[in-house]
């Protein structure tokens, strides 16, 4: 019985680790897309300033 309980825990742990890695991957891709948006916004603002100078 003890071996079975350990095995169950290991399986649960694996599942939790999988979820955590999935979540961190999602968070990383979200952060990257946010960063890209920020960069685009900054670039747009710089272009607007340049147009004003013209």
Secondary structure, 3 states (H helix, E strand, C coil): CHHHHHHHHHHHHHHHHHHHHHHHHHHHHHHHHHHHHHHHHHHHHHHHHHHHHC
